[in-house]
Amino acid sequence: MVRLADPLTQVIILGFICFCCPGMFNALNGTGSYGLSAKDTDVGNRAGTALSCVFAFSSLFAGALFNLFGHRVLLILGGLTYVLYVGSFLAYHYIESIVFVVIASCLLGVGAGWLWCAQGAVMMGYPAEGDKGKYFSLFWAIFNCGGVLGNLIPLGLQWNDPTAGGASTGSYVGYMVVMTLGSLISVFLLPTAKVTRKDGSAVVKVRYSSPILELKAVLGLFGDWRMLCLVPMFFTSNWIYTYQFTMNSTNFTQRTRSMNSMFYWFAQILASIAFGAFLDRAQWSRSTRARYGLILMTVMLIAIWIGGIIWQTTFGPKSYIISDGEPVKNPADYHMIDLVEDTHEYMGPFFLYFFYGVADAMYQGYSYWLMGALTNDTNQAARFAGFYKFVQNLGGVLAPVVQTSTIGIAPSDGYNIVHAHGKGMGEIIIAVVLVFVGVLGAVPVAFKAVKDHTVEETEDVVDQKQEAVYEEDVKA
């Protein structure tokens, strides 16, 4: 019999919440430019920049909010901001209001910071030490089913329209309905104090904190050498989305973009299950698994990004045309491949995009697994998750800047497109360098910080320290 209070049940429910909200967001985002036509990449980039900027700072303090108010409040409110965000792109189809899109992007930045912090705390803090890979892979598989099934919406609605340049009204409405449902599923999550293991023990002793203590704990992460070593990996984990999703939007028809995106997220499901099982392999000690996992991930990344560089040589900005008196990107500089009409040409980039999904699942999965290996405390996991998302979204802020510059694959109209050079090769080289700097940063954590058993201060000691600090603050 399934127990609602079981940690695994709670993570499964969390997976379905993220299936409906960020899962549908990923489906829309994965098609490139959030379902807009290829000519509107600048709108997508501005929205992405606004979203990532607010997301970063919202995430930094979301761990404190988690410890003060609990995860259900953050998940419900965070989920509803996804609905508004998609609605702004639907409105753009009719009124072309970039202001509404940017405002909605900022609000989603706040909500997404809350949602993903709560997700990270539950996913890293609930499982036992030997099950962290299992819990991650299960969550990641359910979550990415949203990206897979979400792409069936535009794929089915626009299959017979190979010339479609963007998502239809029906597609946006479908996303909004599912996202609303997802935010409401959050009511089935139990308070952390009521989640118990099969032996009746609580997952975590809830320590009611204060805003001052939480602020100090969050800022303290900037002095934690383990977190500082992982900053490059965190920073890069969403940077690559900007390159990959725009590559998809500029080189394929709408139905082909949806097909690519669907299999991108399907690849994440397969990779997360396989890699999660590898990281939980009982025959090896946890420190050994940390090292072997890093080695396996590095080999896969090298092979996949070599393929990406080869593909990049076949397209990219090298000229411009004049539209309404302004220099704009020349569509002839990019492919426009259709999966039905150009099947032979399509197979190579299809498999590349599939393995981009594999690479992302391994990269982010390893990040979460490392953080989970550093703590069993849900309160601390919430802070780790907030720090992770803060750094991750700083990368999301800067990636569009590179992409729309003269070395990116989608230079902004005007000066940048006129002076574009390198056919976008500069952008992918920066992405590849960042990916492997992140790998190097993870080396000392994997080889030195990860132990076979996490040894943390006892709860009583932590309580005494918090009370002492609080009393000092009150006296001051």
Secondary structure, DSSP 8 states (H G I E B T S, - for coil): ---TTSHHHHHHHHHHHHHHTHHHHHHHHHTSGGG--GGGHHHHHHHHHHHHHHHHHHHHHHHHHHHHH-HHHHHHHHHHHHHHHHHHHHHHHHH--HHHHHHHHHHHHHHHHHHHHHHHHHHHHSS-GGGHHHHHHHHHHHHHHHHHHHTHHHHHHTTT-TT--S--HHHHHHHHHHHHHHHHHGGG---GGG-B-TTS-BS-------HHHHHHHHHHGGG-HHHHHHHHHHHHTTHHHHHHHHHHHHHB-HHHHHHHHHHHHHHHHHHHHHHHHHHT-TTS-HHHHHHHHHHHHHHHHHHHHHHHHHHHTT-----EEEETTEEEE-GGGS--B-TTTTHHHHHHHHHHHHHHHHHHHHHHHHHHHHHHHH---HHHHHHHHHHHHHHHHHHHHHHHHHHTSTTSSS--TTHHHHT--GGGHHHHHHHHHHHHHHHHHHHHIIIII--SS-----HHHHHHHHHHHHHHHHH-
